[in-house]
Amino acid sequence: MDMIPVNEPILDGNEKKYLIDCIESGWISSEGPYVRLLEEKFAKKIDRKFGIAVSNGSAALDVAAASLELGKGDEVIMPTFTIISCAAAIIRTGAKPVVIDCDPLTWNMDVNMIERRITPRTKAIMVVHIYGLPVDMDPVLELAKKYRLAVIEDAAEAIGQAYKGTMCGGFGQISTFSFYPNKLVTTGEGGMIFTDDKRIAEKCRYYRNLCFTKDRRFIHQHLGWNYRISNVQAAIGLAQLERLDEFILKKKRIGRRYTELLSDIAVLQLPLLRTDYADNLFWIYGLVLKDDVIFDAEVAMQKLRSYKIGSRPFFWPLHEQPVFRKKNLFKGQSYPVAEKIARRGFYIPCGLSLTDIQMDRVSYVLHEVIK
Ligand SMILES: *Cc1c(COP(=O)(O)O)cnc(C)c1O
């Protein structure tokens, strides 16, 4: 039997047609027309004024943090249960990440814990929608208003998701997406920044392009990055965006079907189908081993691998990252929910190409190995 990969994208829309256009027209660099087109269409889709496409989602966070002019002495509150890129972007500005634990059911940052971590140094709250369920934004926006903080929204895992009628990617001063192949829209490697603030948008374009200025090319006032995206990548992205609504339906269907197949395994914690404010988009389908299971996620994933089923572990909490320990960050801090799900959580195949037959096999094997 073939391996069931943890993710496989769908690329059978207009991707090929637009790629041929890139080659035939000769436009393959970031100067090509698909970059602007992707930026404009995506910004329109999520009701933002400006979209700035970049080379990946981590780059988007770097540029977003730089554009807010964070620096030494500043603090940014964020979840500990997230990808390292979130903290890396903040640390590279000279500011300090301050982390909080997550909710045991949604795995999103526990918004009730934010206020007690606000100090006179706090400049921003970075929210990260985890695994397809949006963060409860109302309390976050209220705190931001009360304490005059910026909101940075990492919506990489919530492309096409909405919270109370606002699209994810539409909250706060600045938002970011990733277009890595396991995201709802992929360009192979790629990402985007969104904002409604013209000044911030201009800064993002500036930082994305080595801080070149119009006056005299090759004379620089600031240090930026080459985080440009190519016309070839943007061409794929445009074809993907055309099918986003269809992809969302497919993901939700995968999530619902897995829940039906797996809900009789009492020792598995399944993802929530919905919260008070959103249906789960099931960016991924995560599982957490309950305490009755004598082994941890590492062993469960090995067992799945022996049946040729791909899986991935959950995030490793920021406060437990060796690279940050060495920098003496988060010293003596403990966040029990994140620590637990990092060790007991993993996710199973859930890419857009997944078939019912493959899901049935994943379910059969999970029933065999998780007892
Ligand atoms: C995927 C992801 C990123 C990073 O995106 P890359 O394109 O891989 O750099 C950042 N934040 C979150 C929440 C992600 O899921």
The ligand as a Gaussian input file, in Angstrom:
#p B3LYP/6-31G(d) Opt

LIG

0 1
 C        2.919000      28.233000       8.307000
 C        2.929000      29.266000       9.358000
 C        3.869000      30.316000       9.373000
 C        5.110000      30.334000       8.540000
 O        4.920000      30.337000       7.209000
 P        6.122000      29.944000       6.208000
 O        5.552000      30.305000       4.891000
 O        6.346000      28.476000       6.361000
 O        7.309000      30.742000       6.584000
 C        3.717000      31.327000      10.301000
 N        2.720000      31.300000      11.200000
 C        1.849000      30.286000      11.265000
 C        0.782000      30.324000      12.288000
 C        1.928000      29.226000      10.352000
 O        1.061000      28.223000      10.438000

